[in-house]
Amino acid sequence: MSTYINSMTDFGFKYIFGREESKMEIMPFIQKDRLFRRLSSVASYANLSDEDKMDYDADLKAYRDIVGQLSYAKAEEREEGKAEMIVNMVKAGLPIEQIAVIANMAIDKVRKILGNM
């Protein structure tokens, strides 16, 4: 006997999470507990047709790609901002060791940034 829930075959799981009226009954628990939110999303996904699952998967992939691109862009923007800050500190006459401490970077990385400018 399996100890894991198979959302496709477990009658109790389908009965609790697969009906619209039961979703309304358990809604307060779903909002409070991460496990219930996960179970609800698995059950909702299991009830989709194959075509809808493909559409959902494509949309989810596109969403994750966008989130990844934004995260990368923010990281690049921070690096560009640090590089600009380092150049300004050099122009102000600060020693590289002090710049490295202020920028929270290794001295070699500060030198590399200055070499690229």
DSSP file (Angstrom, degrees, kcal/mol; ACC not computed):
  #  RESIDUE AA STRUCTURE BP1 BP2  ACC     N-H-->O    O-->H-N    N-H-->O    O-->H-N    TCO  KAPPA ALPHA  PHI   PSI    X-CA   Y-CA   Z-CA
    1    1 A M              0   0    0      0, 0.0     2,-0.2     0, 0.0     0, 0.0   0.000 360.0 360.0 360.0 131.1    0.0    0.0    0.0
    2    2 A S        -     0   0    0      1,-0.1     4,-0.1     2,-0.1     0, 0.0  -0.538 360.0-157.0 -80.9 141.2    1.4    3.4   -1.0
    3    3 A T  S    S+     0   0    0     -2,-0.2     2,-0.3     2,-0.1    -1,-0.1   0.493  70.5  86.4 -93.6  -4.4    1.7    6.1    1.6
    4    4 A Y  S    S-     0   0    0      1,-0.0     2,-0.5     2,-0.0    -2,-0.1  -0.684  82.7-114.3 -97.5 151.0    1.7    8.9   -1.1
    5    5 A I        -     0   0    0     -2,-0.3     2,-0.7     5,-0.0    -2,-0.1  -0.699  19.0-158.1 -84.0 127.9   -1.4   10.5   -2.5
    6    6 A N    >>  -     0   0    0     -2,-0.5     4,-2.9     1,-0.1     3,-1.1  -0.923   3.8-160.3-103.5 108.2   -2.0    9.8   -6.2
    7    7 A S  T 34 S+     0   0    0     -2,-0.7    -1,-0.1     1,-0.3    -2,-0.0   0.686  87.4  56.5 -65.3 -17.3   -4.3   12.7   -7.2
    8    8 A M  T 34 S+     0   0    0      1,-0.1    -1,-0.3    -3,-0.1    -3,-0.0   0.770 123.1  19.2 -83.9 -26.1   -5.4   10.8  -10.3
    9    9 A T  T <4 S+     0   0    0     -3,-1.1     2,-0.7     1,-0.0    -2,-0.2   0.639  91.3 103.1-120.2 -19.7   -6.7    7.7   -8.4
   10   10 A D     X  -     0   0    0     -4,-2.9     4,-2.3     1,-0.2     5,-0.2  -0.567  51.6-161.8 -75.7 113.1   -7.3    8.6   -4.8
   11   11 A F  H  > S+     0   0    0     -2,-0.7     4,-2.8     1,-0.2     5,-0.2   0.898  88.0  51.6 -62.4 -43.2  -11.0    9.0   -4.4
   12   12 A G  H  > S+     0   0    0      2,-0.2     4,-2.5     1,-0.2     5,-0.2   0.901 110.1  49.2 -61.9 -41.4  -10.8   10.9   -1.1
   13   13 A F  H  > S+     0   0    0      1,-0.2     4,-2.7     2,-0.2     5,-0.4   0.939 113.9  45.3 -62.8 -47.4   -8.3   13.4   -2.6
   14   14 A K  H  X S+     0   0    0     -4,-2.3     4,-2.2     1,-0.2    -2,-0.2   0.887 112.9  52.1 -62.9 -38.5  -10.6   13.9   -5.6
   15   15 A Y  H  < S+     0   0    0     -4,-2.8     4,-0.4    -5,-0.2    -2,-0.2   0.907 115.8  39.2 -66.4 -41.5  -13.6   14.2   -3.4
   16   16 A I  H  < S+     0   0    0     -4,-2.5    -2,-0.2    -5,-0.2    -1,-0.2   0.933 133.2  20.1 -74.8 -46.1  -12.1   16.8   -1.2
   17   17 A F  H  < S+     0   0    0     -4,-2.7    -3,-0.2    -5,-0.2    -2,-0.2   0.595 112.9  67.3-103.4 -11.6  -10.3   18.9   -3.7
   18   18 A G  S  < S+     0   0    0     -4,-2.2     2,-0.4    -5,-0.4    -3,-0.2   0.553  84.8  75.8 -92.1  -7.0  -11.9   18.1   -7.1
   19   19 A R  S  > S-     0   0    0     -4,-0.4     4,-1.5    -5,-0.2     3,-0.0  -0.834  72.3-136.7-107.9 143.9  -15.4   19.6   -6.5
   20   20 A E  H  > S+     0   0    0     -2,-0.4     4,-1.4     1,-0.2     3,-0.2   0.909 104.7  52.0 -62.2 -43.0  -16.2   23.3   -6.7
   21   21 A E  H  > S+     0   0    0      1,-0.2     4,-1.2     2,-0.2    -1,-0.2   0.856 108.4  51.0 -66.6 -32.4  -18.4   23.2   -3.7
   22   22 A S  H  > S+     0   0    0      1,-0.2     4,-1.7     2,-0.2    -1,-0.2   0.812 102.5  61.1 -74.1 -27.1  -15.7   21.5   -1.6
   23   23 A K  H  X S+     0   0    0     -4,-1.5     4,-0.5     1,-0.2    -1,-0.2   0.890 103.9  49.6 -63.3 -38.0  -13.2   24.1   -2.6
   24   24 A M  H  < S+     0   0    0     -4,-1.4     3,-0.5     1,-0.2    -1,-0.2   0.851 108.0  54.2 -69.2 -33.8  -15.4   26.8   -1.0
   25   25 A E  H  < S+     0   0    0     -4,-1.2    -1,-0.2     1,-0.2    -2,-0.2   0.857 115.7  37.1 -67.9 -35.7  -15.6   24.8    2.2
   26   26 A I  H >X S+     0   0    0     -4,-1.7     4,-2.0     1,-0.2     3,-0.7   0.384  84.4 108.3 -99.2   4.2  -11.9   24.4    2.7
   27   27 A M  H 3X S+     0   0    0     -4,-0.5     4,-2.0    -3,-0.5     5,-0.2   0.862  74.4  54.7 -53.1 -44.5  -10.9   27.9    1.4
   28   28 A P  H 3> S+     0   0    0      0, 0.0     4,-1.0     0, 0.0    -1,-0.2   0.889 110.8  46.7 -59.7 -36.0   -9.9   29.3    4.8
   29   29 A F  H <> S+     0   0    0     -3,-0.7     4,-2.3     1,-0.2     3,-0.3   0.890 108.4  55.4 -70.7 -38.5   -7.5   26.4    5.4
   30   30 A I  H  < S+     0   0    0     -4,-2.0     7,-0.3     1,-0.2    -1,-0.2   0.898 107.6  49.5 -60.8 -40.8   -6.0   26.8    1.9
   31   31 A Q  H  < S+     0   0    0     -4,-2.0    -1,-0.2    -5,-0.2    -2,-0.2   0.793 116.4  41.7 -69.9 -27.4   -5.2   30.5    2.5
   32   32 A K  H  < S+     0   0    0     -4,-1.0     2,-0.5    -3,-0.3    -2,-0.2   0.795 108.6  56.0 -91.8 -30.2   -3.5   29.7    5.9
   33   33 A D     X  -     0   0    0     -4,-2.3     4,-1.9     1,-0.1     5,-0.2  -0.906  61.6-151.7-118.1 127.5   -1.5   26.6    5.2
   34   34 A R  H  > S+     0   0    0     -2,-0.5     4,-2.3     1,-0.2     5,-0.2   0.865  98.3  56.5 -60.8 -38.8    1.1   26.2    2.5
   35   35 A L  H  > S+     0   0    0      1,-0.2     4,-2.7     2,-0.2    -1,-0.2   0.919 107.2  48.1 -61.2 -44.4    0.5   22.5    2.3
   36   36 A F  H  > S+     0   0    0     -7,-0.2     4,-2.5     1,-0.2    -1,-0.2   0.882 110.1  52.3 -65.7 -36.8   -3.2   23.0    1.5
   37   37 A R  H  X S+     0   0    0     -4,-1.9     4,-2.2    -7,-0.3    -1,-0.2   0.918 111.6  47.1 -63.2 -41.1   -2.4   25.6   -1.1
   38   38 A R  H  X S+     0   0    0     -4,-2.3     4,-2.3     2,-0.2    -2,-0.2   0.926 112.5  48.4 -66.1 -45.0    0.0   23.1   -2.8
   39   39 A L  H  X S+     0   0    0     -4,-2.7     4,-2.5     1,-0.2    -2,-0.2   0.895 111.1  51.5 -61.9 -39.7   -2.5   20.2   -2.6
   40   40 A S  H  X S+     0   0    0     -4,-2.5     4,-2.5     1,-0.2    -1,-0.2   0.913 110.3  47.7 -63.9 -42.5   -5.2   22.5   -4.1
   41   41 A S  H  X S+     0   0    0     -4,-2.2     4,-2.3     2,-0.2    -2,-0.2   0.883 111.6  50.5 -67.9 -36.7   -3.0   23.5   -7.0
   42   42 A V  H  X S+     0   0    0     -4,-2.3     4,-2.4     2,-0.2    -2,-0.2   0.925 112.3  47.2 -64.3 -43.7   -2.0   19.9   -7.7
   43   43 A A  H  X S+     0   0    0     -4,-2.5     4,-1.3     2,-0.2    -2,-0.2   0.904 111.7  50.1 -65.5 -40.9   -5.7   18.9   -7.7
   44   44 A S  H  < S+     0   0    0     -4,-2.5     4,-0.4     1,-0.2     3,-0.3   0.914 112.3  47.6 -63.4 -41.6   -6.6   21.8   -9.9
   45   45 A Y  H >< S+     0   0    0     -4,-2.3     3,-1.4     1,-0.2    -2,-0.2   0.895 108.1  55.5 -64.8 -40.6   -3.8   20.8  -12.3
   46   46 A A  H 3< S+     0   0    0     -4,-2.4    -1,-0.2     1,-0.3    -2,-0.2   0.781 103.6  55.8 -64.8 -26.5   -4.9   17.2  -12.3
   47   47 A N  T 3< S+     0   0    0     -4,-1.3    -1,-0.3    -3,-0.3    -2,-0.2   0.532  87.4 102.9 -84.3  -6.0   -8.4   18.2  -13.3
   48   48 A L  S <  S-     0   0    0     -3,-1.4     2,-0.1    -4,-0.4    -3,-0.0  -0.418  76.9-112.8 -75.3 151.7   -7.2   20.0  -16.5
   49   49 A S     >  -     0   0    0     -2,-0.1     4,-2.5     1,-0.1     5,-0.2  -0.347  34.2-103.4 -73.1 165.6   -7.5   18.5  -19.9
   50   50 A D  H  > S+     0   0    0      1,-0.2     4,-2.1     2,-0.2     5,-0.1   0.891 123.4  49.7 -59.3 -40.4   -4.3   17.5  -21.7
   51   51 A E  H  > S+     0   0    0      1,-0.2     4,-2.2     2,-0.2    -1,-0.2   0.913 111.5  48.0 -65.8 -42.5   -4.6   20.6  -23.9
   52   52 A D  H  > S+     0   0    0      1,-0.2     4,-2.8     2,-0.2    -2,-0.2   0.861 109.2  54.3 -66.6 -34.9   -5.1   22.9  -21.0
   53   53 A K  H  X S+     0   0    0     -4,-2.5     4,-2.9     2,-0.2    -1,-0.2   0.911 108.3  49.2 -63.7 -41.3   -2.2   21.3  -19.2
   54   54 A M  H  X S+     0   0    0     -4,-2.1     4,-2.3     2,-0.2    -2,-0.2   0.920 112.9  47.1 -63.8 -42.9    0.0   22.0  -22.1
   55   55 A D  H  X S+     0   0    0     -4,-2.2     4,-2.5     2,-0.2    -2,-0.2   0.919 113.3  48.8 -62.9 -43.8   -1.2   25.7  -22.2
   56   56 A Y  H  X S+     0   0    0     -4,-2.8     4,-2.8     1,-0.2    -2,-0.2   0.926 111.4  49.3 -61.8 -45.9   -0.7   26.0  -18.5
   57   57 A D  H  X S+     0   0    0     -4,-2.9     4,-2.4     1,-0.2    -1,-0.2   0.896 111.6  49.3 -62.0 -40.2    2.8   24.5  -18.7
   58   58 A A  H  X S+     0   0    0     -4,-2.3     4,-2.3     2,-0.2    -1,-0.2   0.914 112.9  47.0 -65.4 -42.4    3.7   26.9  -21.5
   59   59 A D  H  X S+     0   0    0     -4,-2.5     4,-2.5     2,-0.2    -2,-0.2   0.901 112.2  50.2 -65.1 -40.6    2.4   29.9  -19.6
   60   60 A L  H  X S+     0   0    0     -4,-2.8     4,-2.6     2,-0.2    -2,-0.2   0.900 110.7  49.4 -64.8 -40.7    4.2   28.8  -16.4
   61   61 A K  H  X S+     0   0    0     -4,-2.4     4,-2.4     2,-0.2    -2,-0.2   0.921 111.6  49.0 -63.6 -43.7    7.5   28.5  -18.4
   62   62 A A  H  X S+     0   0    0     -4,-2.3     4,-2.3     2,-0.2    -2,-0.2   0.910 111.5  49.8 -62.5 -41.7    7.0   31.9  -19.9
   63   63 A Y  H  X S+     0   0    0     -4,-2.5     4,-2.5     1,-0.2    -2,-0.2   0.934 111.8  47.3 -61.4 -47.2    6.3   33.4  -16.5
   64   64 A R  H  X S+     0   0    0     -4,-2.6     4,-2.4     1,-0.2    -1,-0.2   0.870 110.6  52.9 -65.1 -36.1    9.4   31.8  -15.0
   65   65 A D  H  X S+     0   0    0     -4,-2.4     4,-2.5     2,-0.2    -1,-0.2   0.925 110.3  47.5 -62.4 -44.2   11.5   33.0  -18.0
   66   66 A I  H  X S+     0   0    0     -4,-2.3     4,-2.6     2,-0.2     5,-0.2   0.923 111.7  49.6 -64.3 -44.4   10.3   36.6  -17.4
   67   67 A V  H  X S+     0   0    0     -4,-2.5     4,-2.3     1,-0.2    -1,-0.2   0.910 112.2  49.1 -60.9 -41.9   11.0   36.4  -13.7
   68   68 A G  H  X S+     0   0    0     -4,-2.4     4,-2.4     2,-0.2    -2,-0.2   0.900 110.8  49.6 -63.7 -41.5   14.5   35.0  -14.4
   69   69 A Q  H  X S+     0   0    0     -4,-2.5     4,-2.5     2,-0.2    -2,-0.2   0.906 111.8  48.2 -64.9 -41.5   15.2   37.8  -17.0
   70   70 A L  H  X S+     0   0    0     -4,-2.6     4,-2.5     2,-0.2    -2,-0.2   0.907 111.3  50.3 -64.9 -41.1   14.1   40.5  -14.6
   71   71 A S  H  X S+     0   0    0     -4,-2.3     4,-2.1    -5,-0.2    -2,-0.2   0.919 112.3  47.2 -62.4 -43.8   16.2   39.0  -11.8
   72   72 A Y  H  X S+     0   0    0     -4,-2.4     4,-2.6     2,-0.2    -2,-0.2   0.911 111.3  51.5 -63.4 -42.6   19.2   38.9  -14.1
   73   73 A A  H  X S+     0   0    0     -4,-2.5     4,-2.5     1,-0.2    -2,-0.2   0.899 109.4  49.7 -63.5 -40.3   18.6   42.5  -15.3
   74   74 A K  H  X S+     0   0    0     -4,-2.5     4,-2.2     2,-0.2    -1,-0.2   0.912 111.2  49.1 -64.3 -41.6   18.4   43.7  -11.7
   75   75 A A  H  X S+     0   0    0     -4,-2.1     4,-2.1     2,-0.2    -2,-0.2   0.909 112.3  48.2 -64.1 -41.7   21.7   42.0  -10.8
   76   76 A E  H  X S+     0   0    0     -4,-2.6     4,-2.6     1,-0.2    -2,-0.2   0.897 109.9  52.5 -64.1 -40.2   23.3   43.5  -13.9
   77   77 A E  H  X S+     0   0    0     -4,-2.5     4,-2.4     1,-0.2    -2,-0.2   0.900 108.7  49.9 -63.8 -40.3   22.0   46.9  -13.0
   78   78 A R  H  X S+     0   0    0     -4,-2.2     4,-2.5     2,-0.2    -1,-0.2   0.915 111.2  49.3 -63.4 -42.1   23.5   46.6   -9.5
   79   79 A E  H  X S+     0   0    0     -4,-2.1     4,-2.5     2,-0.2    -2,-0.2   0.909 111.4  48.9 -64.0 -41.0   26.8   45.6  -10.9
   80   80 A E  H  X S+     0   0    0     -4,-2.6     4,-2.3     2,-0.2    -1,-0.2   0.899 111.1  50.7 -65.0 -39.0   26.8   48.6  -13.3
   81   81 A G  H  X S+     0   0    0     -4,-2.4     4,-2.3     2,-0.2    -2,-0.2   0.903 110.6  48.9 -64.1 -40.9   25.9   50.9  -10.5
   82   82 A K  H  X S+     0   0    0     -4,-2.5     4,-2.7     2,-0.2    -2,-0.2   0.906 109.8  52.1 -64.3 -40.9   28.8   49.5   -8.4
   83   83 A A  H  X S+     0   0    0     -4,-2.5     4,-2.2     1,-0.2    -2,-0.2   0.918 110.7  47.4 -62.5 -42.1   31.1   50.0  -11.3
   84   84 A E  H  X S+     0   0    0     -4,-2.3     4,-2.2     1,-0.2    -1,-0.2   0.908 111.9  50.5 -64.6 -40.8   30.1   53.6  -11.7
   85   85 A M  H  X S+     0   0    0     -4,-2.3     4,-2.1     2,-0.2    -2,-0.2   0.901 109.3  51.3 -63.0 -41.4   30.5   54.1   -8.0
   86   86 A I  H  X S+     0   0    0     -4,-2.7     4,-2.2     2,-0.2    -2,-0.2   0.920 109.3  49.8 -62.7 -44.4   34.0   52.6   -8.1
   87   87 A V  H  X S+     0   0    0     -4,-2.2     4,-2.3     1,-0.2    -1,-0.2   0.913 110.7  50.2 -61.1 -42.7   35.0   54.9  -10.9
   88   88 A N  H  X S+     0   0    0     -4,-2.2     4,-1.5     1,-0.2    -1,-0.2   0.872 109.4  51.0 -64.9 -36.2   33.7   57.9   -9.0
   89   89 A M  H  <>S+     0   0    0     -4,-2.1     5,-2.3     2,-0.2     4,-0.4   0.878 109.3  50.5 -68.9 -36.5   35.6   56.9   -5.9
   90   90 A V  H ><5S+     0   0    0     -4,-2.2     3,-1.3     1,-0.2    -2,-0.2   0.923 109.6  50.7 -65.0 -42.7   38.8   56.6   -7.9
   91   91 A K  H 3<5S+     0   0    0     -4,-2.3    -1,-0.2     1,-0.3    -2,-0.2   0.824 106.3  56.1 -62.6 -30.9   38.2   60.0   -9.3
   92   92 A A  T 3<5S-     0   0    0     -4,-1.5    -1,-0.3    -5,-0.2    -2,-0.2   0.571 121.7-110.3 -78.6  -8.3   37.7   61.3   -5.8
   93   93 A G  T < 5 +     0   0    0     -3,-1.3    -3,-0.2    -4,-0.4    -2,-0.1   0.627  62.3 153.3  93.5  14.2   41.2   60.0   -4.9
   94   94 A L      < -     0   0    0     -5,-2.3    -1,-0.3     1,-0.1     2,-0.1  -0.531  48.6-109.4 -75.4 143.4   40.3   57.0   -2.6
   95   95 A P     >  -     0   0    0      0, 0.0     4,-2.2     0, 0.0     3,-0.4  -0.390  24.6-116.8 -69.9 152.2   42.8   54.2   -2.5
   96   96 A I  H  > S+     0   0    0      1,-0.2     4,-2.5     2,-0.2     5,-0.2   0.842 113.5  57.6 -59.3 -36.6   41.7   50.9   -4.1
   97   97 A E  H  > S+     0   0    0      1,-0.2     4,-1.6     2,-0.2    -1,-0.2   0.903 109.1  44.6 -62.5 -40.9   41.8   49.0   -0.8
   98   98 A Q  H  > S+     0   0    0     -3,-0.4     4,-2.5     2,-0.2    -2,-0.2   0.877 111.4  53.5 -71.1 -37.4   39.3   51.4    0.8
   99   99 A I  H  X S+     0   0    0     -4,-2.2     4,-2.9     1,-0.2    -2,-0.2   0.908 106.7  52.9 -61.7 -42.2   37.1   51.3   -2.4
  100  100 A A  H  X>S+     0   0    0     -4,-2.5     5,-2.5     1,-0.2     4,-0.7   0.898 110.4  47.4 -61.5 -40.6   37.1   47.5   -2.1
  101  101 A V  H ><5S+     0   0    0     -4,-1.6     3,-0.5     3,-0.2    -2,-0.2   0.933 114.3  46.1 -66.1 -45.9   35.9   47.7    1.5
  102  102 A I  H 3<5S+     0   0    0     -4,-2.5    -2,-0.2     1,-0.2    -1,-0.2   0.907 117.0  43.5 -64.0 -42.3   33.2   50.3    0.7
  103  103 A A  H 3<5S-     0   0    0     -4,-2.9    -1,-0.2    -5,-0.2    -2,-0.2   0.541 107.2-126.9 -81.2  -6.6   31.9   48.3   -2.3
  104  104 A N  T <<5 +     0   0    0     -4,-0.7     2,-0.3    -3,-0.5    -3,-0.2   0.939  67.9 123.7  58.6  48.8   32.1   45.0   -0.4
  105  105 A M      < -     0   0    0     -5,-2.5    -1,-0.2    -6,-0.1     2,-0.2  -0.887  68.8 -94.9-133.5 162.1   34.3   43.5   -3.2
  106  106 A A     >  -     0   0    0     -2,-0.3     4,-2.0     1,-0.1     3,-0.2  -0.495  35.5-119.9 -73.6 150.4   37.6   41.8   -3.5
  107  107 A I  H  > S+     0   0    0      1,-0.2     4,-2.5     2,-0.2     5,-0.2   0.888 113.9  56.0 -59.9 -39.8   40.5   44.1   -4.5
  108  108 A D  H  > S+     0   0    0      1,-0.2     4,-2.3     2,-0.2    -1,-0.2   0.891 106.5  50.1 -60.4 -39.6   41.1   42.0   -7.6
  109  109 A K  H  > S+     0   0    0      2,-0.2     4,-2.4     1,-0.2    -1,-0.2   0.891 109.2  51.1 -67.5 -38.4   37.5   42.5   -8.7
  110  110 A V  H  X S+     0   0    0     -4,-2.0     4,-2.3     2,-0.2    -2,-0.2   0.929 111.4  48.3 -62.3 -44.4   37.8   46.3   -8.2
  111  111 A R  H  X S+     0   0    0     -4,-2.5     4,-2.2     1,-0.2    -2,-0.2   0.893 110.2  52.3 -62.3 -39.5   41.0   46.3  -10.3
  112  112 A K  H  X S+     0   0    0     -4,-2.3     4,-1.5     2,-0.2    -1,-0.2   0.922 109.5  48.8 -62.6 -44.0   39.2   44.3  -13.0
  113  113 A I  H  X S+     0   0    0     -4,-2.4     4,-0.7     1,-0.2     3,-0.2   0.912 112.4  48.2 -62.6 -42.0   36.3   46.7  -13.1
  114  114 A L  H  < S+     0   0    0     -4,-2.3     3,-0.5     1,-0.2    -1,-0.2   0.840 108.9  54.2 -67.1 -32.8   38.7   49.6  -13.4
  115  115 A G  H  < S+     0   0    0     -4,-2.2    -1,-0.2     1,-0.2    -2,-0.2   0.790 105.8  53.1 -70.7 -27.1   40.6   47.8  -16.1
  116  116 A N  H  <        0   0    0     -4,-1.5    -1,-0.2    -3,-0.2    -2,-0.2   0.627 360.0 360.0 -81.0 -14.3   37.4   47.4  -18.1
  117  117 A M     <        0   0    0     -4,-0.7    -1,-0.2    -3,-0.5    -2,-0.2   0.473 360.0 360.0 -83.5 360.0   36.6   51.1  -18.0
